[in-house]
Amino acid sequence: MLLAMVVAIMSAVVVFLQPFVIDLNDQRAWAAGGVTAEQLNNRLLVVADMPNGTGLAHETGIPGGGINVLFNVESWTIGADIHGNDRVEVHRNGSGIVIQSDNRTAENVRITADDVIQGTWQLDSMPALIDERIPYTSTLQVDVLDRNDTVIHRWAEISIDGLRLSSPQSQGTFDVDLSNGAVIKNLPGDDVVIERFPRLSHRTTIDGGHTVRLVLLDVDVDPNATDLNRNLDMTSRGILNLFDDNQARNLFLHFEVGGQSTVEPRYIDHWTAEHTLRIATGDLDGYSGFGPKGPLSGADGLTFHSDTESFGLEVMIQRVKVIP
């Protein structure tokens, strides 16, 4: 009789404590997943700043979880006039490229895909269509040249790969996306939390000018790799400088983020919050910063507003090779 009572009491205690045990395990998985993601992201940023061919090993691992590749998780389109006084626009048209030059100073266009020149085409009329089935590659660069073979406009399309760390929980999976330097946490039942944003910034120079800087981070993982939840070798593949110009004008920035639908508008809000506030108060005088290029939602892209027509523009891609 006494034994039966003890067993009954112990069973009741176990049933009573079970939700607390489950919650404790979820908290442990959340903490472990978050810390592992922060450490891995910091390591990626460190390696990205290293010289080409150098790197380090990183010991990782998520108990009961895993790490997966996010292929093409972000795409960025960047364009700017970088010489002369013309206003040039470039955009995709299916598999081809369309070029419009307002002042008709554009004479030729050179297209490079993943560091390989695809060819040079003469522009006989405006708008001009280069219908050569341009490939969708990791990095596509279009240089528009004038009659002196000077690049007057550059347009680039970049595809970014990232990583997702997943930790199982009782009500789903806790995911942390490491995408282009950003850290995006998605806890089941909660709103997405963006703890770090991609590295887009601007600053005022000593002489009163402005400089816009964008640093992209692309993680290259062998598509045949099956287990990233282990020690990883991370090696820098160097930096590709897309823009390094002092006289940029008419900046166009557009990006698309896969996965979470709320991430993209929150990026836009993060970079254009002051512009939105100034629009609401009717005071844009003296504003220097990012704002929508077109509709106020920013869905059609961003540009840079300043009290000077031209500004410095620095855009680079850091590339890191990850091998399990």
GIMODA-V997736 format. One record per residue. D_CENTER is the distance of its C-alpha to the mean C-alpha in Angstrom with 2 decimals. Layout:
D_CENTER  D_CENTER
//
This chain:
66.87  65.25  62.85  61.86  61.17  59.00  56.99  56.61  55.47  52.95  51.56  51.22  49.43  46.98  46.31  45.96  43.52  41.41  38.91  38.54  38.02  35.34  33.60  33.94  32.43  29.46  29.02  29.23  26.65  24.28  24.94  24.71  21.45  19.83  21.30  20.42  16.71  16.75  18.78  16.68  13.43  15.71  17.11  13.93  13.27  16.97  17.08  14.22  16.59  19.56  21.41  20.93  22.85  23.06  21.66  22.99  23.86  22.56  24.78  23.07  24.43  24.41  27.99  28.29  24.56  22.15  18.76  17.23  14.57  11.90  12.19  9.97  8.10  5.41  7.06  7.11  10.70  12.15  15.92  18.54  22.26  22.98  26.77  29.81  30.25  29.19  26.56  24.79  22.52  20.88  19.63  19.80  23.08  23.07  22.92  23.99  22.89  24.64  25.37  27.15  28.82  30.70  33.10  33.43  32.70  30.29  32.36  30.17  26.71  25.31  22.62  20.88  19.02  17.66  19.92  22.88  24.57  25.39  28.01  29.12  30.51  32.89  32.30  35.68  34.94  32.44  30.27  29.89  28.51  27.49  28.14  27.77  25.50  22.51  20.61  17.19  15.88  12.86  13.22  15.63  17.15  19.93  22.30  24.98  28.14  31.32  34.89  34.64  31.65  29.52  25.88  25.81  22.46  19.27  16.79  13.89  11.93  9.24  8.60  6.46  8.73  8.90  12.06  14.06  17.11  19.90  23.14  25.99  27.76  30.90  29.28  26.21  23.27  21.13  17.55  14.85  11.34  9.61  5.98  4.02  7.06  7.34  10.65  11.58  15.32  17.38  21.11  23.57  25.22  22.97  20.20  16.60  15.97  12.74  13.94  11.11  8.37  5.54  8.19  9.33  13.11  16.50  19.93  23.52  25.38  29.00  30.45  28.91  26.11  22.38  19.38  15.76  13.30  9.63  8.71  6.01  6.98  8.25  10.88  13.93  16.48  19.78  19.82  23.37  22.64  24.15  24.03  21.20  22.98  24.90  24.89  21.96  22.20  19.10  19.47  17.66  17.52  17.37  15.32  15.07  15.74  14.94  16.44  18.98  21.27  23.56  24.52  21.49  22.22  21.04  17.29  15.33  11.66  10.58  7.65  8.45  7.55  10.28  12.63  13.35  14.49  14.53  10.92  10.07  13.31  12.95  9.86  12.19  15.10  13.73  13.35  16.43  18.80  21.31  21.45  22.22  24.87  26.43  26.66  28.45  30.86  31.36  30.63  28.04  30.28  28.73  25.21  22.49  18.92  16.37  17.79  17.73  18.78  21.33  21.80  21.28  18.94  16.09  15.60  16.54  14.06  14.26  16.42  17.88  21.39  23.85  27.58  27.36  26.68  24.72  22.35  20.67  17.28  15.37  12.26  11.80  10.15  11.24  12.39  14.03  16.63  17.59  21.16  23.04
//
